[in-house]
Amino acid sequence: VKRIPDVIEIFHLVRKEIPAKLLMIGDGPERTTAEWMVREKKLTRDVVFLGKQNQVQEFLNSADVMLLPSDLESFGLAALEAMACGVPAVCSRVGGIPEVINDGVEGFLVAPRDVKTMAGRALSILSSPERREAMGKAARQRAQKQFCSTKIIPLYEKLYQRVLEENSA
């Protein structure tokens, strides 16, 4: 679902153009395939598998771009976490991600499995410090303005209250 091999392929295309490092956060069934791909593409010096991490923001704060080429996403929490850290994301246009990211503003939305376009969008961020800074700033502002818990929790409370009132009548 997360298309981890696509992340490796996107990075491989980026790495052909510019020096870069890839941090892979998390574990799962695709990790073995990803590690094999990294060795086959001779990227072992540039890819670090960090495994499961509890303090993801520590790593996101050092990132320049976040890649999320999923086939399916219910909301896009990983992209939102990156945005909250001021990191623009390049994501598949699936599920709830288009509700989180405005294409070309806080990051880019691309058709699922379009590895070449995703790599191109990542390169456009990585090769322009001005674009990266502007998108990162916009990403952080959107995360704070639209998705901050102080704004979201009262909305849920209102919804629950309304449902309770409607069902008790």
C-alpha positions in Angstrom: 0.0 0.0 0.0 2.8 2.5 0.9 4.8 1.5 -2.3 8.2 1.4 -0.6 9.9 0.1 -3.7 8.6 3.2 -5.4 10.3 5.4 -2.8 13.6 3.6 -3.6 13.1 4.1 -7.3 12.2 7.8 -6.9 15.3 8.3 -4.8 17.4 6.4 -7.3 16.2 8.9 -10.0 16.9 11.9 -7.7 20.3 10.5 -6.8 21.3 10.4 -10.5 20.8 14.2 -10.6 21.9 15.5 -7.2 23.7 14.2 -4.1 21.1 13.2 -1.5 20.4 10.9 1.4 17.2 8.9 2.1 16.0 8.1 5.6 13.6 5.3 5.7 11.5 5.4 8.9 9.4 2.4 9.9 9.3 -1.3 9.5 7.1 -3.6 7.6 6.8 -6.4 5.1 8.4 -4.3 2.3 11.6 -3.6 4.1 13.5 -6.6 2.9 12.6 -5.8 -0.7 13.7 -2.2 -0.2 17.0 -3.2 1.3 17.6 -5.6 -1.6 16.8 -2.8 -4.1 19.1 -0.4 -2.3 22.0 -2.9 -2.7 21.1 -3.7 -6.3 21.1 0.0 -7.2 24.3 0.6 -5.3 22.7 3.2 -2.9 23.8 1.7 0.4 25.9 4.7 1.3 23.0 7.1 0.7 20.0 5.2 2.3 19.6 4.7 6.0 17.0 2.3 7.4 16.0 3.6 10.8 13.3 1.1 11.7 10.4 2.0 13.9 10.8 5.4 15.6 8.8 7.0 18.4 10.0 10.5 17.9 9.5 10.9 14.1 9.7 14.7 14.3 13.3 14.5 15.2 14.1 13.1 11.8 11.5 15.1 9.9 13.0 18.3 11.1 16.2 17.4 9.2 14.4 16.5 6.0 14.1 18.6 2.8 11.2 16.6 1.3 9.0 13.8 2.2 8.0 11.0 -0.2 4.6 9.2 0.1 3.9 7.3 -3.1 1.0 5.3 -1.6 -1.7 3.5 -3.6 -4.1 4.1 -0.7 -4.2 6.6 2.2 -7.2 7.2 4.4 -6.1 10.6 5.6 -2.4 11.2 5.0 -1.2 11.6 8.6 2.5 11.0 7.6 2.3 13.9 5.1 0.7 16.1 7.8 3.4 15.2 10.3 6.0 16.3 7.7 4.1 19.5 7.0 3.9 20.3 10.7 7.7 20.1 10.7 7.9 22.5 7.7 8.7 19.8 5.2 7.0 19.8 1.8 5.7 16.4 0.6 5.5 14.7 -2.7 2.5 12.3 -2.5 0.2 10.2 -4.5 -3.1 11.9 -5.3 -5.1 9.3 -3.3 -7.5 9.1 -0.4 -7.5 12.1 1.9 -4.1 13.5 0.9 -5.6 16.1 -1.5 -7.5 17.5 1.6 -4.2 17.9 3.4 -1.9 19.2 0.6 -2.7 21.9 -2.0 -0.8 20.8 -5.1 2.1 23.1 -5.8 1.7 25.0 -2.6 2.6 22.8 0.4 4.0 20.0 -1.8 3.0 18.1 -4.9 0.3 15.6 -5.7 1.0 13.0 -8.4 -0.9 10.1 -9.9 -0.1 6.9 -8.1 2.8 4.8 -9.4 4.1 7.7 -11.5 7.6 7.4 -10.2 9.2 9.6 -12.9 6.9 12.6 -12.2 7.4 12.1 -8.4 11.2 12.2 -8.8 10.9 15.3 -11.0 8.7 17.0 -8.3 11.2 16.0 -5.6 14.0 17.4 -7.7 12.2 20.7 -8.2 12.0 21.1 -4.4 15.6 19.9 -3.7 17.2 21.9 -6.4 15.6 25.2 -5.4 16.3 26.4 -1.8 13.7 29.2 -2.4 11.0 26.8 -3.4 11.8 24.4 -0.6 11.7 27.2 2.0 8.4 28.6 0.6 6.7 25.3 0.4 8.0 24.3 3.8 6.7 27.5 5.3 3.3 27.1 3.6 3.2 23.5 4.8 3.8 24.4 8.4 1.2 27.2 8.3 -1.4 24.9 6.8 -0.8 22.2 9.3 -1.1 24.7 12.2 -4.1 26.6 10.8 -6.2 23.7 9.5 -5.2 20.6 11.5 -4.0 21.8 14.9 -5.5 19.8 17.7 -6.9 23.0 19.4 -9.0 23.5 16.2 -9.9 19.8 15.4 -10.9 18.6 18.9 -13.7 21.1 19.4 -15.1 20.1 16.0 -15.2 16.5 17.1 -16.8 17.4 20.4 -19.5 19.4 18.6 -20.1 16.5 16.2 -20.4 14.0 19.1 -22.7 16.4 21.0 -24.9 16.8 18.0 -25.1 13.0 17.5 -25.9 12.4 21.1 -28.6 15.1 21.1 -30.2 13.7 17.9 -30.2 10.1 19.2 -31.6 11.1 22.6 -34.6 12.9 21.2 
